[in-house]
Amino acid sequence: MTVGTGDGSLAPPVTGLCRLALRMLPVDGVSVVLIADSVRTLVGAAGQLTAELEAVTAVCMEGPGVEAPRLGIPVVVTDLAAGGSQPRWPVFAAEAAGLGVSAVVAVPIRIGVIRLGVMVAHRLEPGDLGGTVSELLRLSETAAYLLLDLQEGSGHRPTGDVGIESGDTASDQELTNFIGAEIHQASGMVMVQLDIPIDAALARMRAHAFATGRPLAEVARAIVNRELRFEK
């Protein structure tokens, strides 16, 4: 099995989503990993030790970041020092603890049966991560379409190293301009307009973008600005 990390080629929109998650959740780091043909590529990260933790995961191929996308369900570890983690992931548990990571939650990034990658949040202190799971699952919906954009070459391919620094957060203006959040907001508006599920709303937006030859980001912005409205 081939493994690799792309920590030198992060995608700004995906990193923006990670920064948003870092602001929302009681965690110390968030990352998004694209998984294609058994190759792991770090495409978004914010906070402390994200690149290091993914490097450990990619080398040993153990831990929540491996199990969540393989099983298709969230994997939560509230304390890596507890007895269950060592026999389950002997190398990962030891290496992650050596970094100072105590708690990890990973959720698969998927659209239907298509599995695209994994979103991982970690904390330096052990403790309950129950509320974090539901929020990460919600954010992973946006991550899924950002990863599709990367794969489809729609202008959001990884472009340069945006850096991962301790306590790295986005300004309010950066978050306001973050394209993933704008697409998510627009899809929610279309969901209400057409009374359809969120994934169907995003599909309608993509279909409109394709039919009119406009980028999805431009369509989303028009919807958010109420310049475009979908009718039943």
FIDREN-267092 format. One line per 3 residues: number of its first residue (from 0); for each residue z, x, y of N, C-alpha, C. Coordinates in Angstrom, 2 decimals. Each point is the difference from the previous one (the first is absolute). Example, Ala and Ser with C-alpha at 12.3 -4.5 7.8 and 13.67 -1.06 7.14 Angstrom:
<atoms>
0) 7.80,13.19,-5.69,0.00,-0.89,1.19,0.00,0.90,1.20 ~ -0.72,-0.35,1.05,0.06,0.82,1.19,0.73,-0.77,1.09
</atoms>
This chain:
<atoms>
0) 0.00,0.85,-1.20,0.00,-0.85,1.20,0.00,0.88,1.24 ~ -0.87,-0.31,0.95,-0.07,0.77,1.24,0.90,-0.63,1.03 ~ 0.77,0.80,0.66,0.84,-0.51,1.08,-0.21,0.85,1.22
3) 0.25,-0.59,1.15,-0.12,0.77,1.23,0.64,-0.75,1.14 ~ 0.28,0.69,1.07,0.52,-0.63,1.20,-0.89,0.35,1.16 ~ -0.18,-0.98,0.88,-0.83,0.22,1.17,0.82,0.00,1.27
6) 1.17,0.70,-0.02,0.89,-0.03,1.14,-0.58,0.65,1.24 ~ -1.15,0.68,-0.13,-0.63,0.57,1.18,-1.08,-0.90,0.56 ~ -0.20,-1.16,-0.54,-1.08,-0.88,0.47,0.49,-1.44,0.06
9) 0.98,-0.24,0.86,0.57,-1.33,0.12,-0.88,-0.89,0.88 ~ -0.02,-1.29,-0.31,-0.78,-0.96,0.77,0.89,-0.61,1.07 ~ -0.34,0.12,1.27,0.84,-0.54,1.07,0.38,-1.48,-0.16
12) -0.92,-0.90,-0.38,0.42,-1.39,-0.15,1.06,-0.20,-1.08 ~ -0.13,0.73,-1.11,0.97,-0.14,-1.08,1.33,0.61,0.40 ~ -0.04,1.13,0.69,1.22,0.60,0.51,0.66,-0.92,1.02
15) -0.81,-0.71,0.78,0.56,-0.98,0.93,0.78,-1.08,-0.72 ~ -0.51,-0.44,-1.14,0.71,-1.00,-0.79,1.31,0.58,-0.53 ~ -0.02,1.24,-0.42,1.23,0.65,-0.48,1.02,0.11,1.11
18) -0.45,0.32,1.20,0.91,0.08,1.14,0.61,-1.36,0.32 ~ -0.82,-1.03,-0.10,0.49,-1.36,0.21,1.08,-0.33,-1.02 ~ -0.25,0.33,-1.27,0.99,-0.25,-1.05,1.28,0.78,0.25
21) -0.14,1.22,0.48,1.17,0.83,0.28,0.87,-0.62,1.09 ~ -0.63,-0.61,0.98,0.75,-0.68,1.06,0.69,-1.26,-0.51 ~ -0.64,-0.69,-0.93,0.51,-1.28,-0.47,1.11,0.13,-1.04
24) -0.04,1.05,-0.80,0.83,0.07,-1.21,1.08,1.07,0.10 ~ 1.11,-0.20,-0.72,1.09,0.98,0.01,-0.29,1.16,-0.97 ~ -1.09,0.72,0.26,-0.41,1.11,-0.87,-0.27,1.23,0.85
27) -0.16,1.14,-0.67,-0.22,1.26,0.71,-1.43,0.51,-0.11 ~ -0.80,-0.62,-0.86,-1.38,0.43,-0.14,-0.83,-1.05,-0.71 ~ -1.27,-0.10,0.38,-0.93,-0.96,-0.61,-1.34,0.69,-0.19
30) -0.63,-0.22,-1.14,-1.32,0.58,-0.24,-0.91,-1.00,-0.70 ~ -1.29,0.22,0.15,-1.02,-0.77,-0.71,-0.89,0.99,-0.74 ~ -0.18,-0.25,-1.29,-0.79,0.89,-0.85,-1.16,-0.77,-0.61
33) -1.20,0.50,0.21,-1.20,-0.55,-0.64,-0.12,0.62,-1.38 ~ -0.25,-0.85,-1.01,-0.17,0.50,-1.36,-1.38,-0.42,-0.49 ~ -0.84,0.98,-0.28,-1.36,-0.27,-0.47,-0.36,1.02,-1.07
36) -0.41,-0.51,-1.16,-0.36,0.87,-1.13,1.12,0.99,-0.32 ~ 1.23,-0.50,0.02,1.20,0.78,-0.32,0.32,1.08,1.02 ~ -0.70,0.02,1.13,0.29,0.95,1.07,0.84,-0.70,1.07
39) 1.12,0.60,0.35,0.88,-0.53,1.03,-0.30,0.69,1.32 ~ -0.21,-0.80,1.06,-0.28,0.56,1.32,0.94,-0.63,1.01 ~ 0.80,0.81,0.64,0.89,-0.48,1.04,-0.82,-0.29,1.24
42) -0.07,-1.27,0.41,-0.86,-0.38,1.12,0.78,-0.52,1.20 ~ 1.30,-0.20,-0.17,0.83,-0.44,1.12,1.44,0.37,-0.24 ~ 0.71,0.42,1.04,1.39,0.39,-0.17,0.73,0.01,1.32
45) 1.30,-0.28,-0.05,0.84,0.06,1.19,1.43,0.26,-0.45 ~ 0.74,0.73,0.82,1.39,0.26,-0.31,0.22,1.33,-0.69 ~ 1.13,0.10,-0.65,0.43,1.26,-0.60,-0.41,0.12,-1.47
48) -0.43,1.17,-0.39,-0.20,0.39,-1.39,-1.06,-0.82,-0.75 ~ -0.88,-0.68,0.71,-1.00,-0.83,-0.68,-1.01,0.84,-0.77 ~ -0.53,1.04,0.65,-0.98,0.85,-0.68,0.64,0.75,-1.17
51) 1.23,0.45,0.21,0.69,0.73,-1.06,0.26,-0.88,-1.21 ~ 0.42,-1.25,0.25,0.29,-0.90,-1.11,-1.27,-0.35,-0.77 ~ -1.10,-0.21,0.72,-1.27,-0.29,-0.69,-0.49,1.21,-0.77
54) 0.22,1.19,0.53,-0.41,1.20,-0.72,0.75,0.12,-1.33 ~ 1.29,-0.32,0.02,0.79,0.00,-1.24,-0.56,-1.02,-0.98 ~ -0.28,-1.21,0.49,-0.54,-1.07,-0.84,-1.33,0.40,-0.62
57) -0.88,0.58,0.81,-1.34,0.36,-0.47,0.04,1.10,-1.05 ~ 0.96,0.91,0.13,0.08,1.11,-0.94,0.60,-0.44,-1.33 ~ 1.11,-0.74,0.06,0.67,-0.38,-1.26,-0.51,-1.31,-0.57
60) -0.70,-0.81,0.83,-0.52,-1.31,-0.42,1.11,-0.85,-0.61 ~ 1.13,-0.03,0.70,1.14,-0.84,-0.36,0.50,-0.70,1.25 ~ 0.85,-1.00,-0.22,0.70,-0.63,1.10,-0.55,-1.34,0.41
63) 0.66,-0.66,0.96,-0.43,-1.32,0.46,-1.44,-0.02,0.51 ~ -0.42,1.08,0.67,-1.35,0.05,0.54,-1.09,0.07,-1.04 ~ 0.37,0.29,-1.22,-0.95,-0.01,-1.12,0.09,-1.32,-0.77
66) 1.23,-0.45,-0.24,0.19,-1.21,-0.80,-0.45,-1.27,0.72 ~ 0.25,-0.10,1.30,-0.35,-1.23,0.73,-1.48,-0.33,-0.09 ~ -0.92,0.94,0.29,-1.42,-0.35,-0.12,-0.44,-0.19,-1.44
69) 0.63,0.72,-0.94,-0.39,-0.14,-1.39,0.42,-1.35,-0.57 ~ 1.22,-0.45,0.34,0.51,-1.26,-0.52,-0.41,-1.19,0.86 ~ -0.37,0.26,1.25,-0.38,-1.08,0.90,1.17,-0.78,0.55
72) 1.19,0.60,0.03,1.21,-0.66,0.51,0.80,1.00,0.83 ~ 0.87,-0.51,0.90,0.86,0.91,0.74,0.97,0.72,-0.92 ~ 0.30,1.24,0.34,0.98,0.79,-0.73,1.02,0.50,1.02
75) 1.27,-0.30,-0.26,1.06,0.30,0.96,1.07,0.86,-0.67 ~ 0.39,1.06,0.69,1.10,0.85,-0.46,0.96,0.14,1.17 ~ 1.20,-0.53,-0.13,0.96,0.04,1.10,0.79,1.30,0.04
78) 0.03,0.72,-1.12,0.73,1.27,-0.04,-0.58,0.88,-1.11 ~ -0.73,1.03,0.39,-0.62,0.89,-0.98,1.02,0.80,-0.79 ~ 1.23,0.10,0.52,1.03,0.74,-0.70,0.65,-0.83,-1.10
81) -0.28,-1.31,-0.02,0.57,-0.87,-1.03,-0.60,0.36,-1.36 ~ 0.70,-0.40,-1.06,-0.38,0.41,-1.35,-1.39,-0.40,-0.45 ~ -0.51,-1.16,0.42,-1.26,-0.48,-0.53,-1.22,0.78,0.44
84) 0.04,0.64,1.17,-1.18,0.68,0.52,-0.31,1.29,-0.73 ~ 1.02,0.74,-0.42,-0.22,1.29,-0.63,-0.80,-0.09,-1.30 ~ 0.39,-0.87,-0.95,-0.80,-0.09,-1.22,-1.37,-0.64,0.22
87) -0.10,-0.87,1.00,-1.26,-0.71,0.27,-1.02,0.94,0.63 ~ 0.45,0.80,0.99,-0.88,0.93,0.71,0.74,1.33,0.16 ~ 0.14,0.79,-1.03,0.83,1.20,0.07,-0.41,1.00,1.07
90) -1.31,0.24,0.12,-0.46,0.97,0.99,0.04,-0.58,1.41 ~ -0.54,-1.20,0.16,-0.04,-0.61,1.32,1.40,-0.19,0.57 ~ 0.92,-0.54,-0.80,1.36,-0.27,0.49,0.66,1.28,0.50
93) -0.17,1.08,-0.75,0.62,1.26,0.39,-0.64,0.57,1.26 ~ -1.34,-0.02,0.05,-0.70,0.59,1.15,0.22,-0.82,1.27 ~ -0.03,-1.35,-0.13,0.22,-0.86,1.17,1.41,0.17,0.53
96) 0.97,0.05,-0.92,1.38,0.22,0.42,0.15,1.35,0.67 ~ -0.74,0.99,-0.49,0.03,1.32,0.61,-0.51,0.00,1.44 ~ -0.93,-0.91,0.29,-0.50,-0.15,1.37,1.00,-0.70,0.90
99) 0.93,-0.73,-0.62,0.96,-0.78,0.77,-0.29,-1.49,0.00 ~ -0.97,-0.42,-0.81,-0.35,-1.42,-0.09,0.92,-0.69,-1.01 ~ 0.59,-1.13,0.39,0.94,-0.69,-0.88,-0.51,-1.34,-0.51
102) -0.78,-0.72,0.81,-0.47,-1.33,-0.39,-1.50,-0.10,0.27 ~ -0.71,-0.67,-0.91,-1.46,-0.13,0.11,-0.41,-1.40,-0.40 ~ -0.95,-0.57,0.74,-0.63,-1.26,-0.40,-1.50,0.17,0.13
105) -0.73,-0.42,-1.02,-1.45,0.11,0.00,-0.61,-1.35,-0.36 ~ -1.02,-0.40,0.74,-0.69,-1.25,-0.31,-1.48,0.30,-0.18 ~ -0.63,-0.66,-0.97,-1.44,0.23,-0.20,-0.80,-0.57,1.15
108) -1.09,0.66,0.33,-0.95,-0.51,0.99,-1.17,-0.54,-0.78 ~ -0.24,-1.29,0.12,-1.03,-0.62,-0.83,-0.59,-1.21,0.70 ~ -1.20,-0.35,-0.43,-0.65,-1.25,0.41,-0.42,-0.69,-1.29
111) 0.70,-1.07,-0.36,-0.26,-0.64,-1.28,0.32,0.97,-1.13 ~ -0.98,0.22,-0.87,0.21,0.92,-1.12,-0.41,1.43,0.35 ~ -0.52,0.20,1.21,-0.44,1.32,0.41,1.19,0.78,0.53
114) 0.32,1.11,-0.65,1.11,0.83,0.41,-0.53,1.20,0.79 ~ 0.50,0.13,1.22,-0.53,1.01,0.91,0.92,1.19,0.20 ~ 1.29,-0.21,-0.14,0.92,1.09,0.26,1.43,-0.47,0.00
117) 0.83,0.68,0.79,1.43,-0.31,0.01,0.58,0.29,1.38 ~ 0.97,-0.82,0.39,0.74,0.20,1.25,1.43,0.34,-0.39 ~ 0.50,1.10,0.52,1.31,0.51,-0.41,0.90,0.18,1.22
120) 1.22,-0.50,-0.11,1.01,0.23,1.04,1.19,0.67,-0.65 ~ 0.64,0.90,0.71,1.16,0.66,-0.57,1.11,0.15,1.05 ~ 1.18,0.23,-0.49,1.15,0.15,0.86,0.82,1.20,-0.46
123) 0.61,0.68,0.94,0.80,1.17,-0.34,1.37,-0.39,-0.55 ~ 0.46,-1.19,0.35,1.28,-0.49,-0.52,-0.26,-1.07,-1.06 ~ 0.81,-0.05,-1.06,-0.18,-1.06,-1.00,0.43,-1.35,0.55
126) -0.46,-1.07,-0.64,0.40,-1.34,0.42,-1.05,-1.03,-0.32 ~ 0.36,-1.26,0.22,-0.86,-1.13,-0.34,-1.28,0.02,0.83 ~ -1.13,-0.27,-0.65,-1.31,-0.04,0.66,-0.69,-1.34,-0.22
129) 0.78,-1.03,-0.35,-0.59,-1.29,-0.35,-0.87,-0.59,1.09 ~ 0.50,-0.03,1.26,-0.79,-0.56,1.09,-1.22,0.82,0.32 ~ 0.07,1.29,-0.27,-1.12,0.90,0.27,-1.20,-0.34,-0.88
132) 0.26,-0.46,-1.22,-1.09,-0.29,-0.93,-0.90,-1.09,0.54 ~ 0.58,-1.10,0.46,-0.81,-1.12,0.49,-0.82,0.41,1.22 ~ 0.59,0.79,0.88,-0.74,0.44,1.18,-1.13,0.96,-0.37
135) 0.26,0.90,-0.94,-1.05,0.92,-0.44,-1.14,-0.74,-0.68 ~ 0.33,-1.02,-0.77,-1.05,-0.80,-0.64,-0.88,-0.66,1.05 ~ 0.61,-0.49,1.06,-0.78,-0.63,1.07,-0.88,1.04,0.69
138) 0.56,1.16,0.30,-0.77,1.05,0.66,-1.09,0.57,-0.92 ~ 0.25,-0.05,-1.31,-0.99,0.54,-0.93,-1.29,-0.81,0.00 ~ 0.07,-1.26,0.43,-1.22,-0.81,0.11,-0.93,0.61,1.04
141) 0.57,0.40,1.13,-0.80,0.66,1.02,-0.49,1.35,-0.49 ~ 0.88,0.73,-0.69,-0.38,1.30,-0.53,-1.19,-0.11,-0.94 ~ -0.05,-1.07,-0.79,-1.08,-0.18,-0.96,-1.36,-0.04,0.70
144) -0.09,-0.72,1.09,-1.28,-0.11,0.68,-0.34,1.27,0.78 ~ 1.03,0.71,0.46,-0.26,1.30,0.63,-0.54,0.99,-1.03 ~ 0.55,-0.04,-1.22,-0.50,0.89,-1.05,-1.42,-0.38,-0.40
147) -0.31,-1.29,-0.02,-1.37,-0.42,-0.27,-0.95,0.55,1.06 ~ 0.45,-0.04,1.25,-0.82,0.55,1.08,-0.26,1.48,-0.22 ~ 1.01,0.73,-0.45,-0.18,1.43,-0.27,-1.04,0.21,-1.09
150) 0.10,-0.79,-1.06,-0.91,0.16,-1.13,-1.42,-0.44,0.33 ~ -0.10,-1.02,0.84,-1.32,-0.55,0.32,-0.68,0.77,1.13 ~ 0.73,0.93,0.62,-0.61,0.79,1.06,-0.31,-0.79,1.24
153) 0.91,-0.90,0.38,-0.26,-0.86,1.16,0.56,0.58,1.29 ~ 0.17,1.31,0.02,0.44,0.61,1.25,1.46,0.38,0.00 ~ 0.72,-0.27,-1.07,1.42,0.35,-0.04,0.29,1.00,-1.10
156) -0.90,0.94,-0.21,0.26,1.05,-0.98,1.05,0.95,0.56 ~ 0.73,0.72,-0.88,0.97,0.96,0.51,-0.66,0.99,0.95 ~ 0.61,0.19,1.16,-0.60,0.88,1.00,1.07,0.87,0.62
159) 0.26,1.14,-0.58,0.89,0.96,0.62,1.46,-0.22,-0.32 ~ 0.79,1.02,0.29,1.44,-0.03,-0.27,0.72,-0.54,1.21 ~ 0.62,-1.18,-0.12,0.75,-0.57,1.11,1.43,0.47,0.01
162) 0.42,0.73,-1.04,1.33,0.59,0.01,1.05,-0.93,-0.56 ~ 1.00,0.58,-0.66,1.14,-0.76,-0.51,1.24,0.74,0.44 ~ 0.67,-0.51,1.01,1.15,0.68,0.53,1.25,-0.82,-0.24
165) 1.13,0.66,0.00,1.28,-0.68,-0.19,0.19,-1.03,1.10 ~ 0.27,-1.26,-0.43,0.23,-1.06,0.95,-1.26,-0.46,0.71 ~ -1.16,0.28,-0.52,-1.28,-0.35,0.62,-0.12,-1.49,0.13
168) -0.16,-0.50,1.22,-0.16,-1.43,0.23,-1.11,-0.21,1.00 ~ -0.54,-1.22,0.02,-1.06,-0.31,0.94,0.58,-0.66,1.23 ~ -0.67,0.19,1.15,0.40,-0.71,1.20,-0.40,-1.45,-0.11
171) 0.57,-0.84,0.87,-0.35,-1.42,-0.03,-1.49,-0.20,0.23 ~ -0.59,0.84,0.89,-1.43,-0.14,0.28,-0.82,0.36,-1.22 ~ 0.41,1.05,-0.74,-0.71,0.38,-1.22,0.04,-1.13,-1.01
174) 1.16,-0.65,-0.12,0.12,-1.09,-0.96,-0.84,-1.20,0.43 ~ -0.02,-0.23,1.32,-0.80,-1.12,0.51,-1.47,0.23,-0.29 ~ -0.44,1.26,0.11,-1.41,0.31,-0.21,-0.34,0.26,-1.46
177) 0.98,-0.04,-0.88,-0.24,0.32,-1.41,-0.93,-1.03,-0.64 ~ -1.13,0.47,-0.50,-1.04,-0.90,-0.47,0.42,-0.81,-1.21 ~ 0.81,0.58,-0.89,0.42,-0.75,-1.18,0.82,-1.21,0.37
180) 0.91,0.16,0.97,0.82,-1.12,0.44,-0.86,-1.07,0.64 ~ -1.04,0.42,0.73,-0.88,-0.96,0.66,-0.80,-0.80,-1.03 ~ -0.47,0.66,-1.04,-0.71,-0.71,-1.06,0.93,-0.97,-0.71
183) 1.24,0.44,-0.24,0.97,-0.86,-0.67,0.30,-1.22,0.86 ~ 0.17,0.20,1.31,0.27,-1.11,0.91,-1.18,-0.97,0.03 ~ -1.21,0.55,0.06,-1.19,-0.85,0.06,-0.16,-0.81,-1.28
186) 0.24,0.63,-1.15,-0.13,-0.73,-1.26,1.03,-1.12,-0.08 ~ 1.19,0.21,0.57,0.99,-1.06,0.04,-0.45,-1.17,0.86 ~ -0.68,0.30,1.11,-0.51,-1.06,0.88,-1.10,-0.79,-0.70
189) -0.89,0.70,-0.72,-1.06,-0.69,-0.73,0.58,-0.83,-1.14 ~ 1.04,0.49,-0.62,0.68,-0.76,-1.06,0.47,-1.34,0.53 ~ 0.58,0.00,1.21,0.48,-1.25,0.61,-1.18,-0.88,0.41
192) -1.03,0.61,0.58,-1.15,-0.77,0.47,-0.70,-0.74,-1.13 ~ -0.13,0.66,-1.16,-0.77,-0.57,-1.11,0.89,-0.57,-1.11 ~ 1.32,0.21,0.13,0.95,-0.48,-1.01,-0.36,0.55,-1.38
195) -0.13,1.32,-0.05,-0.36,0.68,-1.25,0.96,1.18,-0.20 ~ 0.06,0.56,-1.22,0.87,1.16,-0.25,-0.43,1.20,0.84 ~ 0.95,0.94,0.18,-0.25,1.16,0.85,-1.15,0.86,-0.53
198) -0.11,0.15,-1.33,-1.07,0.83,-0.53,-1.36,-0.66,0.23 ~ -0.05,-1.33,-0.08,-1.24,-0.72,0.26,-0.37,0.10,1.49 ~ 1.01,0.00,0.86,-0.24,0.13,1.43,-0.61,1.35,0.33
201) 0.52,1.03,-0.62,-0.54,1.35,0.23,-1.42,0.11,-0.56 ~ -0.24,-0.67,-1.13,-1.35,0.00,-0.57,-0.99,-0.67,0.96 ~ 0.44,-1.09,0.65,-0.86,-0.68,0.97,-0.30,0.92,1.19
204) 1.01,0.73,0.44,-0.20,0.94,1.10,-1.00,1.08,-0.39 ~ 0.15,0.53,-1.22,-0.92,1.04,-0.47,-1.43,-0.54,-0.10 ~ -0.13,-1.22,-0.50,-1.32,-0.61,-0.13,-0.65,-0.18,1.38
207) 0.82,-0.42,0.97,-0.52,-0.17,1.36,-0.42,1.34,0.58 ~ 0.81,1.01,-0.22,-0.33,1.33,0.50,-1.31,0.51,-0.59 ~ -0.17,-0.22,-1.30,-1.22,0.44,-0.67,-1.21,-0.77,0.52
210) 0.15,-1.32,0.14,-1.12,-0.84,0.42,-0.43,0.29,1.43 ~ 0.93,0.38,0.86,-0.32,0.25,1.41,-0.20,1.47,0.32 ~ 0.21,0.86,-1.00,-0.19,1.43,0.21,1.05,0.62,0.90
213) 1.18,-0.61,0.04,1.09,0.52,0.85,1.06,0.65,-0.88 ~ 0.69,1.02,0.48,1.12,0.58,-0.76,1.11,-1.04,-0.17 ~ 0.71,0.09,-1.10,1.10,-0.92,-0.25,1.03,0.09,1.11
216) 0.26,1.20,0.50,0.98,0.17,1.07,-0.39,-0.79,1.25 ~ -1.30,-0.02,0.30,-0.49,-0.71,1.17,0.15,-1.51,-0.18 ~ -0.28,-0.48,-1.21,0.18,-1.43,-0.29,1.47,-0.38,0.12
219) 0.87,0.84,-0.55,1.44,-0.28,0.07,0.47,-0.06,1.44 ~ -0.47,0.92,0.82,0.41,0.03,1.40,-0.46,-1.26,0.73 ~ -1.21,-0.45,-0.32,-0.51,-1.22,0.63,0.83,-1.21,-0.39
222) 0.45,-0.05,-1.24,0.84,-1.11,-0.45,1.35,0.03,0.69 ~ 0.61,1.17,0.04,1.31,0.14,0.65,-0.09,-0.35,1.48 ~ -1.11,0.36,0.66,-0.19,-0.30,1.42,-0.51,-1.41,0.23
225) -0.12,-0.77,-1.10,-0.46,-1.40,0.06,-1.41,-0.15,0.56 ~ -0.81,1.03,-0.24,-1.41,-0.05,0.35,-0.83,-0.52,-1.18 ~ 0.60,-0.01,-1.17,-0.68,-0.47,-1.22,0.97,-0.88,-0.77
228) -0.50,-1.15,-0.41,0.83,-0.92,-0.78,-0.83,-0.51,-1.19 ~ 0.62,-0.07,-1.17,-0.66,-0.51,-1.19,0.28,-1.49,-0.14 ~ -1.02,-0.74,-0.36,0.13,-1.44,-0.19,-0.19,-0.35,-1.46
231) 0.68,-1.06,-0.45,-0.15,-0.46,-1.40,-1.41,-0.52,-0.24
</atoms>
